Amino acid sequence: MTSTNPPLKRRCPDCGSPLIKRCSEMQHLLMAKTYLVCKNAVCGATFTGVDEITHRLSPPSQPNPDVDLPFAPAAARRAVLQEQRIATEKQQPAQLNSQDLEPQP
């Protein structure tokens, strides 16, 4: 399944330019070590970090019995889902419905 949302951009903490994810190594089913490089050739900073899956936002259709992840608190789920909707709306032109085509008094 491909995502229509734009990728979230991590920024270099030194110069503010986007970071490029060079590679990652799986450490565990829910965790990977990530290597990042600053896109600004003048800066040239390199980093390593950890990507970790910590909570579920929605239930899976085919759950893995070996994975025991808690659901995120409701407020966190709402915030992420709202952010995804905003990102999707920015990408797609507004769709007109029949009410938009009717003249307004």
NORMOSUL-V159328 format. One record per residue. RES is the residue in one small letter. SS is DSSP state (@ for helix, = for strand, . for the rest). D_FIRST is the distance of its C-alpha to the first C-alpha in Angstrom with 2 decimals. Layout:
res ss d_first
RES SS D_FIRST
RES SS D_FIRST
This chain:
res ss d_first
m . 0.00
t . 3.79
s . 6.64
t . 9.74
n . 12.08
p . 14.43
p . 14.68
l . 17.58
k . 20.54
r . 22.92
r = 26.43
c . 29.23
p . 31.74
d . 34.55
c . 34.03
g . 31.06
s . 29.08
p = 25.32
l = 24.53
i = 22.49
k = 20.69
r = 22.29
c = 21.06
s = 20.62
e = 22.15
m = 20.99
q = 24.02
h = 22.75
l . 19.69
l . 19.43
m = 21.06
a = 20.95
k = 23.69
t = 22.62
y = 24.75
l = 24.94
v = 27.12
c = 28.54
k . 27.72
n . 31.36
a . 33.30
v . 36.52
c . 35.28
g . 33.59
a . 32.81
t = 30.59
f = 29.22
t = 27.72
g = 26.03
v = 24.04
d = 20.48
e = 20.66
i . 18.63
t . 21.40
h . 20.36
r = 17.87
l . 17.10
s . 15.91
p . 16.41
p . 13.91
s . 13.82
q . 14.75
p . 16.84
n . 18.19
p . 21.97
d . 22.69
v . 20.96
d . 23.18
l . 21.78
p . 23.58
f = 22.08
a . 22.70
p . 25.72
a @ 25.21
a @ 26.25
a @ 23.67
r @ 20.82
r @ 22.25
a @ 22.59
v @ 19.01
l @ 17.69
q @ 20.41
e @ 19.52
q @ 15.88
r @ 17.40
i @ 19.94
a @ 17.60
t @ 15.65
e @ 19.12
k @ 20.44
q @ 17.90
q . 18.34
p . 21.90
a . 23.55
q . 23.45
l . 26.90
n . 27.91
s @ 31.21
q @ 33.03
d @ 32.40
l @ 34.19
e . 37.29
p . 40.19
q . 40.93
p . 44.58
